[in-house]
């Protein structure tokens, strides 16, 4: 959703402002450009962005876990890192960075097969593991 437009002054270095749809104006002495690689803020300030292809994709999903945990867990595999992040309700979020080919294969798996493969990738003595009962990608 679009909340407003940049103010009349295109120079964002002085005191940037935003004019909202209802006519309100917000200005500040500092503008933080945290709006991504296609940042309007960066473009307005003349800041270039140079992207790089790393040859990896992330597969993400939410899974049930075998027991509650409160600390994120990460393993570094030959194809890239896999992390299990705690969320409420006895669940975890998996972020698995891997090669594009491996990511496509993971995405083609059913919930039980994916959970089994994620469990194998995450298993370390004493660490939290996904249960094989469900996953949502």
VOGU-177755 format. One line per 2 residues: number of its first residue (from 1); their letters; for each residue y, x, z of C-alpha. Coordinates in nm, 3 decimals. Layout:
BEGIN
NUM> a> Y:X:Z ~ ...
END
This chain:
BEGIN
1> xx> 0.000:0.000:0.000 ~ 0.345:0.123:-0.085
3> xx> 0.580:0.111:0.213 ~ 0.901:0.240:0.060
5> xx> 1.079:0.471:-0.183 ~ 1.255:0.804:-0.142
7> xx> 1.624:0.762:-0.065 ~ 1.902:0.810:-0.322
9> xx> 1.935:1.180:-0.248 ~ 1.658:1.365:-0.436
11> xx> 1.723:1.681:-0.230 ~ 1.462:1.658:0.045
13> xx> 1.583:1.983:0.203 ~ 1.887:1.831:0.378
15> xx> 1.791:1.510:0.558 ~ 1.514:1.323:0.377
17> xx> 1.510:0.945:0.390 ~ 1.291:0.653:0.294
19> xx> 1.420:0.309:0.201 ~ 1.168:0.039:0.298
21> xx> 1.108:-0.279:0.099 ~ 1.296:-0.481:0.362
23> xx> 1.605:-0.258:0.323 ~ 1.561:-0.050:0.638
25> xx> 1.632:0.321:0.600 ~ 1.452:0.593:0.793
27> xx> 1.577:0.951:0.785 ~ 1.473:1.260:0.976
29> xx> 1.569:1.626:1.007 ~ 1.213:1.727:0.918
31> xx> 0.973:1.600:0.653 ~ 0.608:1.701:0.678
33> xx> 0.423:1.698:0.348 ~ 0.069:1.599:0.443
35> xx> 0.015:1.366:0.150 ~ -0.254:1.556:-0.040
37> xx> -0.284:1.776:-0.346 ~ -0.068:1.544:-0.556
39> xx> 0.203:1.548:-0.288 ~ 0.536:1.390:-0.380
41> xx> 0.688:1.590:-0.095 ~ 0.557:1.922:-0.230
43> xx> 0.664:1.840:-0.585 ~ 1.013:1.744:-0.466
45> xx> 1.040:2.072:-0.274 ~ 0.913:2.275:-0.572
47> xx> 0.592:2.379:-0.394 ~ 0.305:2.445:-0.635
49> xx> -0.053:2.350:-0.559 ~ -0.340:2.555:-0.695
51> xx> -0.684:2.400:-0.663 ~ -1.017:2.575:-0.683
53> xx> -1.361:2.447:-0.773 ~ -1.609:2.562:-0.511
55> xx> -1.923:2.423:-0.673 ~ -1.999:2.203:-0.373
57> xx> -2.000:1.831:-0.297 ~ -2.018:1.653:0.036
59> xx> -2.267:1.376:0.104 ~ -2.155:1.166:0.400
61> xx> -2.321:0.886:0.592 ~ -2.351:0.720:0.931
63> xx> -2.690:0.734:1.105 ~ -2.855:0.619:1.425
65> xx> -2.943:0.915:1.647 ~ -3.237:0.980:1.877
67> xx> -3.011:1.012:2.182 ~ -2.635:0.991:2.250
69> xx> -2.436:1.313:2.214 ~ -2.070:1.405:2.259
71> xx> -2.036:1.740:2.080 ~ -2.035:1.793:1.704
73> xx> -2.327:1.998:1.575 ~ -2.332:2.211:1.259
75> xx> -2.589:2.426:1.081 ~ -2.526:2.665:0.797
77> xx> -2.790:2.637:0.526 ~ -2.832:2.846:0.208
79> xx> -2.684:2.559:0.001 ~ -2.394:2.492:0.242
81> xx> -2.321:2.351:0.589 ~ -2.446:2.024:0.736
83> xx> -2.271:1.868:1.036 ~ -2.355:1.581:1.270
85> xx> -2.046:1.431:1.434 ~ -2.063:1.189:1.728
87> xx> -1.933:0.833:1.687 ~ -1.947:0.534:1.919
89> xx> -2.249:0.317:1.967 ~ -2.517:0.586:1.965
91> xx> -2.452:0.683:1.607 ~ -2.349:0.996:1.421
93> xx> -2.170:1.083:1.099 ~ -2.337:1.338:0.874
95> xx> -2.127:1.556:0.644 ~ -2.357:1.762:0.424
97> xx> -2.183:2.008:0.190 ~ -2.419:2.128:-0.079
99> xx> -2.456:2.202:-0.448 ~ -2.378:1.918:-0.690
101> xx> -2.744:1.905:-0.798 ~ -2.871:1.881:-0.440
103> xx> -2.605:1.620:-0.358 ~ -2.724:1.401:-0.648
105> xx> -3.082:1.429:-0.524 ~ -2.980:1.340:-0.167
107> xx> -2.783:1.039:-0.291 ~ -3.088:0.914:-0.483
109> xx> -3.308:0.905:-0.170 ~ -3.383:0.590:0.026
111> xx> -3.259:0.564:0.386 ~ -3.585:0.682:0.547
113> xx> -3.633:0.976:0.311 ~ -3.270:1.081:0.353
115> xx> -3.299:1.059:0.734 ~ -3.617:1.270:0.724
117> xx> -3.451:1.537:0.510 ~ -3.135:1.536:0.725
119> xx> -3.348:1.561:1.040 ~ -3.527:1.864:0.900
121> xx> -3.196:2.026:0.800 ~ -3.038:1.960:1.141
123> xx> -3.332:2.030:1.370 ~ -3.279:2.308:1.619
125> xx> -3.453:2.311:1.955 ~ -3.249:2.088:2.189
127> xx> -3.002:1.962:1.925 ~ -2.935:1.596:1.841
129> xx> -3.120:1.456:1.541 ~ -3.090:1.139:1.330
131> xx> -3.360:0.880:1.389 ~ -3.545:0.765:1.080
133> xx> -3.465:0.399:1.145 ~ -3.148:0.368:0.938
135> xx> -2.870:0.536:0.749 ~ -2.576:0.400:0.554
137> x> -2.417:0.607:0.280
END
